[in-house]
Amino acid sequence: MLLLAHRGASADAPENTLEAFTEAVRQGADGVELDVMVCGSGEVVVCHDERLERLAGQPWEVRTTPWWKLRRADVGSSLGFAPARIPLLEEVLDALPAHFLINIELKCDRVDDGGLVAAVAGMVAGRQLSNRVVLSSFNPLCLFRLAAVAPTLRRGFLIDPDKAWAPQAYVVSPLVSSHSVHPFHEACTPERVAAWREAGLSVAAWTVDDPRRARELGALGVSYLITNRPGRVREALRGDAPDAVGA
């Protein structure tokens, strides 16, 4: 089971920043999970929230705000860290080591993705990263579009725990997933994980910081564990640290 740092090592550095991704490398993660969207001037930025109230105390909507303005936002201080900025996806791809796996979540809940899929697919292909990138999304339209523009890139469907399970798991996912399925960890039962694996899909469970639950998921056959604390979970899985989270 490979450990992917959720938005970087986001328990120890501001999420989705170069600092968080650098910390994930330091903690010995196998890769990172990150979020991308298109900003107002067309660049692909690494950010989770549609608006920056939580991250920067600003009412700016990312999709309508130009990069020159977004880059000034401090997305570290509001989270209790040193000041940090939103990076471009290309900066992150260039900064990560060559062995790192990268789960890029396409953040778009609209029919029109504003060119997001094409831009990300172009970056991945242009940097010859297809063998270590998985592109995931809650939006099946993004994954349909990805299959059309870059059919060889690995696709994974994110299952929304707040929506009906069966249509997502048994109808949508088989249509759009070519590599993996990404359920909330509580949805990972032995029967479901076994069925996904039998269908040839890897399972990426999110978001797990409890070492006991991490062990359970590993035993079930989960392929990728997405965690805010890759170093802490790694130590626990190796038996180098107690199970209590934060101990």
Contacts in CASP RR format, 6 or more apart in sequence:
PFRMAT RR
TARGET T0000
AUTHOR 0000-0000-0000
METHOD contacts of the structure
MODEL  1
MLLLAHRGASADAPENTLEAFTEAVRQGADGVELDVMVCGSGEVVVCHDE
RLERLAGQPWEVRTTPWWKLRRADVGSSLGFAPARIPLLEEVLDALPAHF
LINIELKCDRVDDGGLVAAVAGMVAGRQLSNRVVLSSFNPLCLFRLAAVA
PTLRRGFLIDPDKAWAPQAYVVSPLVSSHSVHPFHEACTPERVAAWREAG
LSVAAWTVDDPRRARELGALGVSYLITNRPGRVREALRGDAPDAVGA
1 214 0 8 1.000
1 217 0 8 1.000
1 218 0 8 1.000
1 221 0 8 1.000
1 222 0 8 1.000
1 223 0 8 1.000
1 224 0 8 1.000
1 225 0 8 1.000
1 237 0 8 1.000
2 30 0 8 1.000
2 31 0 8 1.000
2 101 0 8 1.000
2 223 0 8 1.000
2 224 0 8 1.000
2 225 0 8 1.000
3 28 0 8 1.000
3 29 0 8 1.000
3 30 0 8 1.000
3 31 0 8 1.000
3 224 0 8 1.000
3 225 0 8 1.000
3 227 0 8 1.000
3 230 0 8 1.000
3 231 0 8 1.000
3 233 0 8 1.000
3 234 0 8 1.000
4 29 0 8 1.000
4 30 0 8 1.000
4 31 0 8 1.000
4 32 0 8 1.000
4 33 0 8 1.000
4 101 0 8 1.000
4 103 0 8 1.000
4 204 0 8 1.000
4 224 0 8 1.000
4 225 0 8 1.000
4 226 0 8 1.000
4 227 0 8 1.000
4 230 0 8 1.000
5 20 0 8 1.000
5 21 0 8 1.000
5 23 0 8 1.000
5 24 0 8 1.000
5 27 0 8 1.000
5 29 0 8 1.000
5 31 0 8 1.000
5 32 0 8 1.000
5 33 0 8 1.000
5 226 0 8 1.000
5 227 0 8 1.000
5 228 0 8 1.000
5 230 0 8 1.000
6 15 0 8 1.000
6 33 0 8 1.000
6 206 0 8 1.000
6 207 0 8 1.000
6 226 0 8 1.000
6 227 0 8 1.000
6 228 0 8 1.000
7 15 0 8 1.000
7 16 0 8 1.000
7 20 0 8 1.000
7 32 0 8 1.000
7 33 0 8 1.000
7 34 0 8 1.000
7 35 0 8 1.000
7 48 0 8 1.000
7 228 0 8 1.000
8 15 0 8 1.000
8 16 0 8 1.000
8 20 0 8 1.000
8 21 0 8 1.000
8 23 0 8 1.000
8 24 0 8 1.000
8 29 0 8 1.000
8 32 0 8 1.000
8 33 0 8 1.000
8 34 0 8 1.000
8 228 0 8 1.000
9 20 0 8 1.000
9 21 0 8 1.000
9 23 0 8 1.000
9 24 0 8 1.000
9 26 0 8 1.000
9 27 0 8 1.000
9 29 0 8 1.000
9 228 0 8 1.000
9 229 0 8 1.000
9 230 0 8 1.000
9 231 0 8 1.000
10 16 0 8 1.000
10 20 0 8 1.000
10 228 0 8 1.000
11 209 0 8 1.000
11 228 0 8 1.000
11 229 0 8 1.000
11 232 0 8 1.000
12 20 0 8 1.000
12 23 0 8 1.000
12 27 0 8 1.000
12 229 0 8 1.000
13 19 0 8 1.000
13 20 0 8 1.000
13 22 0 8 1.000
13 23 0 8 1.000
13 81 0 8 1.000
13 84 0 8 1.000
14 20 0 8 1.000
14 75 0 8 1.000
14 76 0 8 1.000
14 79 0 8 1.000
14 80 0 8 1.000
14 81 0 8 1.000
14 82 0 8 1.000
14 84 0 8 1.000
15 48 0 8 1.000
15 55 0 8 1.000
15 75 0 8 1.000
15 79 0 8 1.000
16 34 0 8 1.000
16 35 0 8 1.000
16 46 0 8 1.000
16 47 0 8 1.000
16 48 0 8 1.000
16 75 0 8 1.000
16 86 0 8 1.000
16 87 0 8 1.000
17 46 0 8 1.000
17 75 0 8 1.000
17 76 0 8 1.000
17 84 0 8 1.000
17 85 0 8 1.000
17 86 0 8 1.000
17 87 0 8 1.000
18 84 0 8 1.000
18 87 0 8 1.000
18 91 0 8 1.000
18 92 0 8 1.000
18 95 0 8 1.000
19 81 0 8 1.000
19 82 0 8 1.000
19 84 0 8 1.000
21 32 0 8 1.000
21 34 0 8 1.000
21 92 0 8 1.000
21 95 0 8 1.000
21 96 0 8 1.000
22 95 0 8 1.000
24 31 0 8 1.000
24 32 0 8 1.000
24 230 0 8 1.000
25 96 0 8 1.000
25 97 0 8 1.000
25 100 0 8 1.000
27 229 0 8 1.000
27 230 0 8 1.000
27 231 0 8 1.000
27 232 0 8 1.000
27 234 0 8 1.000
28 230 0 8 1.000
28 231 0 8 1.000
28 234 0 8 1.000
29 100 0 8 1.000
29 230 0 8 1.000
29 231 0 8 1.000
29 234 0 8 1.000
30 100 0 8 1.000
30 101 0 8 1.000
31 96 0 8 1.000
31 100 0 8 1.000
31 101 0 8 1.000
31 102 0 8 1.000
31 103 0 8 1.000
32 96 0 8 1.000
32 100 0 8 1.000
32 101 0 8 1.000
32 102 0 8 1.000
32 103 0 8 1.000
33 103 0 8 1.000
33 105 0 8 1.000
33 206 0 8 1.000
33 226 0 8 1.000
34 46 0 8 1.000
34 89 0 8 1.000
34 92 0 8 1.000
34 102 0 8 1.000
34 103 0 8 1.000
34 104 0 8 1.000
34 105 0 8 1.000
35 46 0 8 1.000
35 47 0 8 1.000
35 48 0 8 1.000
35 105 0 8 1.000
35 107 0 8 1.000
36 44 0 8 1.000
36 45 0 8 1.000
36 46 0 8 1.000
36 47 0 8 1.000
36 89 0 8 1.000
36 104 0 8 1.000
36 105 0 8 1.000
36 106 0 8 1.000
36 107 0 8 1.000
36 116 0 8 1.000
36 120 0 8 1.000
37 44 0 8 1.000
37 45 0 8 1.000
37 47 0 8 1.000
37 50 0 8 1.000
37 62 0 8 1.000
37 63 0 8 1.000
37 107 0 8 1.000
37 108 0 8 1.000
37 116 0 8 1.000
38 44 0 8 1.000
38 45 0 8 1.000
38 63 0 8 1.000
38 108 0 8 1.000
38 113 0 8 1.000
38 114 0 8 1.000
38 115 0 8 1.000
38 116 0 8 1.000
38 119 0 8 1.000
39 45 0 8 1.000
39 62 0 8 1.000
39 63 0 8 1.000
39 65 0 8 1.000
39 66 0 8 1.000
39 67 0 8 1.000
39 70 0 8 1.000
40 62 0 8 1.000
40 63 0 8 1.000
40 64 0 8 1.000
40 65 0 8 1.000
40 66 0 8 1.000
40 67 0 8 1.000
41 66 0 8 1.000
41 67 0 8 1.000
41 68 0 8 1.000
42 67 0 8 1.000
42 114 0 8 1.000
42 119 0 8 1.000
43 67 0 8 1.000
43 88 0 8 1.000
44 88 0 8 1.000
44 89 0 8 1.000
44 90 0 8 1.000
44 116 0 8 1.000
44 119 0 8 1.000
44 120 0 8 1.000
44 123 0 8 1.000
45 62 0 8 1.000
45 67 0 8 1.000
45 70 0 8 1.000
45 86 0 8 1.000
45 87 0 8 1.000
45 88 0 8 1.000
45 89 0 8 1.000
46 86 0 8 1.000
46 87 0 8 1.000
46 88 0 8 1.000
46 89 0 8 1.000
46 92 0 8 1.000
47 55 0 8 1.000
47 62 0 8 1.000
47 70 0 8 1.000
47 75 0 8 1.000
47 86 0 8 1.000
47 107 0 8 1.000
48 55 0 8 1.000
48 107 0 8 1.000
49 55 0 8 1.000
49 62 0 8 1.000
50 61 0 8 1.000
50 62 0 8 1.000
50 63 0 8 1.000
50 107 0 8 1.000
51 59 0 8 1.000
51 60 0 8 1.000
51 61 0 8 1.000
51 62 0 8 1.000
52 58 0 8 1.000
52 59 0 8 1.000
52 60 0 8 1.000
52 62 0 8 1.000
52 73 0 8 1.000
52 75 0 8 1.000
53 59 0 8 1.000
54 78 0 8 1.000
55 73 0 8 1.000
55 75 0 8 1.000
55 76 0 8 1.000
55 78 0 8 1.000
55 79 0 8 1.000
56 73 0 8 1.000
56 74 0 8 1.000
56 75 0 8 1.000
56 76 0 8 1.000
56 78 0 8 1.000
57 78 0 8 1.000
58 73 0 8 1.000
60 69 0 8 1.000
60 70 0 8 1.000
60 73 0 8 1.000
62 70 0 8 1.000
67 88 0 8 1.000
70 86 0 8 1.000
71 85 0 8 1.000
71 86 0 8 1.000
72 85 0 8 1.000
73 85 0 8 1.000
73 86 0 8 1.000
74 83 0 8 1.000
74 84 0 8 1.000
74 85 0 8 1.000
75 84 0 8 1.000
75 85 0 8 1.000
75 86 0 8 1.000
76 82 0 8 1.000
76 83 0 8 1.000
76 84 0 8 1.000
77 83 0 8 1.000
89 104 0 8 1.000
89 120 0 8 1.000
89 123 0 8 1.000
90 123 0 8 1.000
93 102 0 8 1.000
93 123 0 8 1.000
93 124 0 8 1.000
93 127 0 8 1.000
93 129 0 8 1.000
96 102 0 8 1.000
99 132 0 8 1.000
100 132 0 8 1.000
101 132 0 8 1.000
101 133 0 8 1.000
101 134 0 8 1.000
101 224 0 8 1.000
102 129 0 8 1.000
102 132 0 8 1.000
102 133 0 8 1.000
102 134 0 8 1.000
103 133 0 8 1.000
103 134 0 8 1.000
103 136 0 8 1.000
103 204 0 8 1.000
103 224 0 8 1.000
103 226 0 8 1.000
104 120 0 8 1.000
104 124 0 8 1.000
104 133 0 8 1.000
104 134 0 8 1.000
104 135 0 8 1.000
104 136 0 8 1.000
105 136 0 8 1.000
105 137 0 8 1.000
105 158 0 8 1.000
106 113 0 8 1.000
106 116 0 8 1.000
106 117 0 8 1.000
106 120 0 8 1.000
106 135 0 8 1.000
106 136 0 8 1.000
106 137 0 8 1.000
106 139 0 8 1.000
106 142 0 8 1.000
106 143 0 8 1.000
106 146 0 8 1.000
107 116 0 8 1.000
107 137 0 8 1.000
108 114 0 8 1.000
108 116 0 8 1.000
108 137 0 8 1.000
108 139 0 8 1.000
108 142 0 8 1.000
109 138 0 8 1.000
109 139 0 8 1.000
110 139 0 8 1.000
111 141 0 8 1.000
113 139 0 8 1.000
113 141 0 8 1.000
113 142 0 8 1.000
113 145 0 8 1.000
116 142 0 8 1.000
117 142 0 8 1.000
117 145 0 8 1.000
117 146 0 8 1.000
117 149 0 8 1.000
118 145 0 8 1.000
118 149 0 8 1.000
120 135 0 8 1.000
121 135 0 8 1.000
121 146 0 8 1.000
121 149 0 8 1.000
121 150 0 8 1.000
121 153 0 8 1.000
122 150 0 8 1.000
124 130 0 8 1.000
124 133 0 8 1.000
124 135 0 8 1.000
124 150 0 8 1.000
124 153 0 8 1.000
125 150 0 8 1.000
125 153 0 8 1.000
130 152 0 8 1.000
130 153 0 8 1.000
130 154 0 8 1.000
133 153 0 8 1.000
133 154 0 8 1.000
134 154 0 8 1.000
134 155 0 8 1.000
134 156 0 8 1.000
134 179 0 8 1.000
134 180 0 8 1.000
134 204 0 8 1.000
135 143 0 8 1.000
135 146 0 8 1.000
135 153 0 8 1.000
135 154 0 8 1.000
135 155 0 8 1.000
135 156 0 8 1.000
136 155 0 8 1.000
136 156 0 8 1.000
136 157 0 8 1.000
136 158 0 8 1.000
136 180 0 8 1.000
136 182 0 8 1.000
136 204 0 8 1.000
137 143 0 8 1.000
137 156 0 8 1.000
137 157 0 8 1.000
137 158 0 8 1.000
138 157 0 8 1.000
138 158 0 8 1.000
138 160 0 8 1.000
140 157 0 8 1.000
140 172 0 8 1.000
140 175 0 8 1.000
140 176 0 8 1.000
143 155 0 8 1.000
143 156 0 8 1.000
143 157 0 8 1.000
143 176 0 8 1.000
143 177 0 8 1.000
144 175 0 8 1.000
144 176 0 8 1.000
146 153 0 8 1.000
146 155 0 8 1.000
147 155 0 8 1.000
147 176 0 8 1.000
147 178 0 8 1.000
154 178 0 8 1.000
154 179 0 8 1.000
154 180 0 8 1.000
155 176 0 8 1.000
155 177 0 8 1.000
155 178 0 8 1.000
155 179 0 8 1.000
155 180 0 8 1.000
156 176 0 8 1.000
156 177 0 8 1.000
156 178 0 8 1.000
156 179 0 8 1.000
156 180 0 8 1.000
156 181 0 8 1.000
156 182 0 8 1.000
156 204 0 8 1.000
157 168 0 8 1.000
157 172 0 8 1.000
157 173 0 8 1.000
157 176 0 8 1.000
157 177 0 8 1.000
157 181 0 8 1.000
157 182 0 8 1.000
158 182 0 8 1.000
159 165 0 8 1.000
159 168 0 8 1.000
159 169 0 8 1.000
159 173 0 8 1.000
159 181 0 8 1.000
159 182 0 8 1.000
159 183 0 8 1.000
159 184 0 8 1.000
159 187 0 8 1.000
160 168 0 8 1.000
161 183 0 8 1.000
161 184 0 8 1.000
161 186 0 8 1.000
161 187 0 8 1.000
165 187 0 8 1.000
169 181 0 8 1.000
169 183 0 8 1.000
169 192 0 8 1.000
173 181 0 8 1.000
173 201 0 8 1.000
174 199 0 8 1.000
177 201 0 8 1.000
179 201 0 8 1.000
179 202 0 8 1.000
180 201 0 8 1.000
180 202 0 8 1.000
180 203 0 8 1.000
180 204 0 8 1.000
180 223 0 8 1.000
180 224 0 8 1.000
181 196 0 8 1.000
181 201 0 8 1.000
181 202 0 8 1.000
181 203 0 8 1.000
181 204 0 8 1.000
182 203 0 8 1.000
182 204 0 8 1.000
182 205 0 8 1.000
182 206 0 8 1.000
182 226 0 8 1.000
183 192 0 8 1.000
183 203 0 8 1.000
183 205 0 8 1.000
183 206 0 8 1.000
184 205 0 8 1.000
184 206 0 8 1.000
185 205 0 8 1.000
185 206 0 8 1.000
185 207 0 8 1.000
185 208 0 8 1.000
185 213 0 8 1.000
185 217 0 8 1.000
188 203 0 8 1.000
188 205 0 8 1.000
188 217 0 8 1.000
188 220 0 8 1.000
188 222 0 8 1.000
189 220 0 8 1.000
190 220 0 8 1.000
193 203 0 8 1.000
193 220 0 8 1.000
193 221 0 8 1.000
193 222 0 8 1.000
194 220 0 8 1.000
196 202 0 8 1.000
196 203 0 8 1.000
197 203 0 8 1.000
197 221 0 8 1.000
202 223 0 8 1.000
202 224 0 8 1.000
203 221 0 8 1.000
203 222 0 8 1.000
203 223 0 8 1.000
203 224 0 8 1.000
204 222 0 8 1.000
204 223 0 8 1.000
204 224 0 8 1.000
204 225 0 8 1.000
204 226 0 8 1.000
205 217 0 8 1.000
205 222 0 8 1.000
205 224 0 8 1.000
205 225 0 8 1.000
205 226 0 8 1.000
206 226 0 8 1.000
207 226 0 8 1.000
207 227 0 8 1.000
207 228 0 8 1.000
208 214 0 8 1.000
208 217 0 8 1.000
208 225 0 8 1.000
208 226 0 8 1.000
208 227 0 8 1.000
208 233 0 8 1.000
209 227 0 8 1.000
209 228 0 8 1.000
209 229 0 8 1.000
209 232 0 8 1.000
209 233 0 8 1.000
209 245 0 8 1.000
210 243 0 8 1.000
210 245 0 8 1.000
211 232 0 8 1.000
211 233 0 8 1.000
211 236 0 8 1.000
211 237 0 8 1.000
211 241 0 8 1.000
211 243 0 8 1.000
211 245 0 8 1.000
212 243 0 8 1.000
214 225 0 8 1.000
214 227 0 8 1.000
214 233 0 8 1.000
214 236 0 8 1.000
214 237 0 8 1.000
215 236 0 8 1.000
215 237 0 8 1.000
217 225 0 8 1.000
218 225 0 8 1.000
225 233 0 8 1.000
227 233 0 8 1.000
229 245 0 8 1.000
229 246 0 8 1.000
232 241 0 8 1.000
232 245 0 8 1.000
232 246 0 8 1.000
235 241 0 8 1.000
236 242 0 8 1.000
236 243 0 8 1.000
241 247 0 8 1.000
END
